[in-house]
Amino acid sequence: MAWRLCWKNELQTLPQTFAVCISIDEALFACQIIFHRCEDTVMLRSQINRLIDQAIRLFAGNGFHLPPFAFWTPQEWRDKGPEVDEIRENALGWDVTDFGHGNFRQTGLLLFTIRNGNYAKAQLYPKRYAEKIMMVGENQVTPMHFHWQKREDIINRAGGNLVIEMFRADRQEGLSTEGFLVSVDGLQRLVGPGDRVVLAPGESICLEPFVYHTFYGEPGHGPVMVGEVSDVNDDKRDNRFLEATGRFPDIIEDEPARYLLCNEYPFPAGSSPDRSGSAESTDQPVP
């Protein structure tokens, strides 16, 4: 029989005394959640499950269909062999991050990488392009960053409006005070430092290397389904955040995982989980 902790709560406003009983394991688990929330560095597995479910509904509701591996269960992943190494080694699939801020709705991003190459293993994976689909909430910020190599098109596929704020990087990789040109759906536009471009559904912008950018959903218009088409996504070598960020959050397993994140895939026995160029290899993620 499990040991249980019980205590009485006696309040004058209540008609009678009542007792609350929880198991030792439940008490320790509650303390773990409280500790991590105070540390501000954790997400719950139930939260991740719920967010991915929301993304699936957003994508499907707007006619965007994900590949079959988006829906594989953890058990199905355990049964997979080397035939799915392209998915494993190039970090395809689900990616949820709060950038180490501990408040996903305020600073965070959910994305699904559909395809990607791998500069470190170009003979095995010669694709020189990548594609992602993302869910961006209202006022949910992806922090300011640029890429040294990657050129990317950010596309508002559906939903609300996407706000992008930009700076050119200076020689010291700080924020330049100079204006620069960007291409918005093939039209050249001169933007100043920190200027905003608002993309309505169907609109896109091309971001060149060394262009700092941050983005979020415009308030009052709902979540945004955002696409990205780019050169190879290399999270290990090609991200420069203005301020230090975290990567994958610590996860409290308060319920079973319904989906695996791209850093959680099991590898076949005897193989080496070398994910050069993948999202797991760095503490600086995303688009």
C-alpha positions in Angstrom: 0.0 0.0 0.0 1.4 3.4 -1.0 2.3 5.9 1.8 0.2 9.0 1.7 0.5 12.5 3.2 -2.6 13.9 4.8 -3.4 17.2 6.3 -6.4 19.0 7.6 -7.7 22.3 6.4 -9.9 24.0 9.0 -11.4 27.3 8.0 -14.3 29.1 9.8 -15.9 29.8 6.4 -16.3 26.0 5.7 -19.1 24.0 7.3 -16.8 21.2 8.3 -13.2 20.1 8.5 -11.9 18.2 5.5 -8.7 16.4 4.8 -6.5 16.3 1.7 -4.4 13.2 1.0 -1.8 12.8 -1.7 0.8 10.1 -2.2 4.5 10.7 -1.5 5.2 10.5 -5.3 2.5 13.0 -6.0 4.0 15.4 -3.4 7.5 15.1 -4.8 6.2 15.6 -8.4 4.3 18.8 -7.3 7.5 20.1 -5.6 9.4 19.4 -8.8 7.0 21.4 -10.8 7.0 24.3 -8.4 10.9 24.3 -8.2 11.2 24.3 -12.0 8.6 27.0 -12.5 10.5 29.1 -10.0 13.7 28.5 -12.0 11.7 29.4 -15.1 13.4 26.8 -17.3 10.9 24.1 -17.9 7.9 22.9 -20.0 5.4 20.2 -19.2 5.0 17.3 -21.5 1.3 17.9 -21.4 1.9 21.4 -22.6 4.0 20.2 -25.5 1.4 17.6 -26.5 -1.3 20.2 -26.4 0.7 22.7 -28.5 1.4 20.2 -31.2 -2.3 19.2 -31.3 -3.1 22.9 -31.7 -0.6 23.2 -34.5 -1.9 20.1 -36.3 -5.4 21.7 -36.2 -4.2 25.1 -37.4 -2.3 23.5 -40.3 -5.0 21.1 -41.3 -7.7 23.8 -41.0 -5.8 25.8 -43.5 -5.3 23.0 -46.0 -1.6 22.3 -45.1 -1.0 18.6 -44.7 2.0 17.2 -42.8 4.0 14.0 -43.8 3.2 10.7 -42.1 6.2 10.9 -39.7 4.6 13.9 -38.0 2.1 11.5 -36.4 4.4 8.6 -35.5 4.1 7.6 -31.8 7.1 7.1 -29.6 6.6 3.3 -29.9 6.6 3.6 -33.7 9.9 5.6 -33.5 11.4 2.9 -31.4 10.6 0.3 -34.1 12.3 2.4 -36.9 15.7 1.4 -38.2 18.3 3.2 -40.3 15.8 3.8 -43.1 14.7 7.0 -41.3 18.2 8.3 -40.6 17.5 11.3 -42.9 14.8 12.4 -40.5 16.9 11.8 -37.4 20.2 13.3 -38.6 18.7 16.4 -40.2 16.4 17.2 -37.3 13.2 16.9 -39.3 9.9 17.0 -37.4 8.6 18.8 -34.4 10.6 21.4 -32.6 9.2 23.4 -29.6 11.3 25.9 -27.8 10.8 28.7 -25.2 14.4 30.0 -25.9 15.2 29.5 -22.2 12.8 32.2 -21.1 10.3 29.9 -19.4 7.3 31.6 -20.9 6.4 29.9 -24.2 3.4 32.1 -25.0 5.5 35.3 -24.6 8.8 34.1 -26.1 8.7 30.8 -28.0 8.2 29.0 -31.3 6.6 25.8 -32.5 7.8 24.5 -35.9 7.9 21.4 -38.0 10.9 20.9 -40.3 9.6 19.2 -43.4 12.9 18.9 -45.3 16.5 19.8 -44.9 20.0 19.2 -46.1 23.2 18.8 -44.0 26.4 20.6 -44.8 28.4 18.3 -42.5 27.1 15.2 -44.4 26.6 16.6 -47.9 27.4 13.3 -49.6 24.7 11.5 -47.7 22.2 14.4 -47.7 22.9 16.7 -50.7 19.8 18.9 -50.5 20.8 22.5 -50.5 17.5 23.7 -49.2 15.1 23.4 -46.3 11.4 24.0 -45.6 9.5 24.6 -42.3 6.0 25.3 -41.2 5.5 27.2 -38.0 2.8 28.3 -35.6 3.3 31.9 -34.2 0.9 33.3 -31.6 -0.2 36.8 -31.1 2.7 38.8 -29.5 4.7 35.5 -29.3 8.3 36.6 -30.0 11.1 34.8 -31.7 14.2 36.7 -30.4 16.4 38.9 -32.6 18.9 36.8 -34.7 20.6 36.5 -38.1 22.3 33.8 -40.1 25.8 34.0 -41.6 25.0 31.8 -44.6 21.3 31.1 -44.8 19.0 33.1 -47.0 15.3 32.5 -46.2 11.9 33.4 -47.4 9.4 33.9 -44.5 5.9 33.4 -45.8 2.6 34.1 -44.1 0.7 31.0 -45.2 -2.6 31.7 -43.4 -4.2 33.0 -40.2 -3.4 36.4 -38.7 -0.7 39.0 -39.6 3.0 38.4 -39.1 5.1 41.3 -37.8 8.8 41.3 -38.6 11.3 43.8 -37.2 14.8 44.1 -38.8 18.2 45.5 -38.5 21.3 45.1 -40.6 24.2 43.6 -38.6 27.3 45.9 -38.3 30.9 44.8 -38.5 30.9 43.8 -34.8 27.6 41.9 -35.3 25.7 44.5 -33.4 22.7 46.5 -34.7 23.6 48.8 -37.6 22.1 52.2 -37.8 22.0 52.0 -41.6 19.0 51.3 -43.9 19.0 48.4 -46.3 16.9 46.8 -49.0 14.6 43.8 -48.6 12.5 41.9 -51.1 8.8 41.7 -50.3 7.1 39.4 -52.8 9.7 40.5 -55.4 9.3 44.2 -54.7 12.4 46.0 -53.4 11.7 48.0 -50.2 14.0 50.3 -48.3 13.8 49.7 -44.6 15.4 51.6 -41.8 16.9 50.1 -38.6 14.2 48.5 -36.5 11.5 49.1 -39.1 8.5 46.7 -39.1 7.1 44.9 -42.1 3.7 43.4 -41.6 2.9 40.4 -43.7 -0.8 39.5 -44.4 -1.7 36.0 -45.4 -0.1 35.2 -48.8 2.7 37.7 -48.4 6.4 36.9 -47.9 9.8 38.5 -47.4 13.3 37.4 -48.3 15.8 37.8 -45.5 19.4 37.9 -46.6 22.3 36.7 -44.4 23.4 39.3 -41.8 19.9 40.7 -41.4 18.8 40.6 -37.8 15.1 39.8 -37.5 12.5 39.1 -34.8 8.9 38.3 -35.5 5.6 37.8 -33.7 1.9 37.6 -34.5 0.1 41.0 -34.7 -2.3 41.4 -31.7 -6.0 41.0 -32.5 -5.6 38.8 -35.6 -5.1 35.3 -34.2 -2.3 32.8 -34.6 -0.3 32.8 -37.8 0.7 29.8 -39.9 4.2 30.7 -41.1 6.2 29.0 -43.8 9.9 29.1 -44.3 11.8 28.2 -47.5 15.5 28.6 -47.2 19.1 27.4 -47.8 20.1 24.5 -45.6 19.2 25.1 -41.9 22.3 24.5 -39.9 21.5 25.3 -36.2 25.0 24.3 -35.1 27.0 26.8 -37.2 24.7 29.4 -38.7 22.7 31.2 -36.0 23.7 34.5 -34.3 21.3 35.7 -31.6 21.6 39.2 -30.4 21.3 38.0 -26.8 22.1 34.5 -25.4 19.2 32.1 -25.7 18.4 28.6 -24.6 17.5 25.7 -26.9 15.3 22.7 -26.1 13.6 23.2 -22.7 13.8 20.8 -19.8 10.6 18.7 -19.8 8.7 17.4 -16.8 7.0 14.2 -17.9 3.6 14.8 -16.3 1.9 12.6 -19.0 3.2 10.3 -21.8 4.5 11.9 -24.9 2.2 11.6 -27.9 4.9 13.0 -30.2 8.7 13.1 -30.1 10.6 16.3 -30.7 13.4 16.3 -33.2 16.0 16.0 -30.5 14.3 12.9 -28.9 14.5 10.3 -31.6 15.8 6.9 -30.6 18.7 5.6 -32.8 19.0 1.9 -33.7 21.2 -0.1 -31.4 24.8 0.2 -32.3 24.4 3.4 -34.3 25.9 6.7 -33.3 23.5 9.7 -32.8 25.8 12.1 -34.6 23.5 14.9 -35.6 26.0 17.3 -37.1 24.3 20.3 -38.4 21.0 19.4 -36.7 19.0 21.3 -34.2 20.3 19.2 -31.3 23.9 20.3 -31.7 23.6 23.8 -30.5 22.0 26.1 -27.9 20.9 28.6 -30.6 17.9 27.5 -32.7 15.4 28.2 -35.4 14.6 30.3 -38.4 
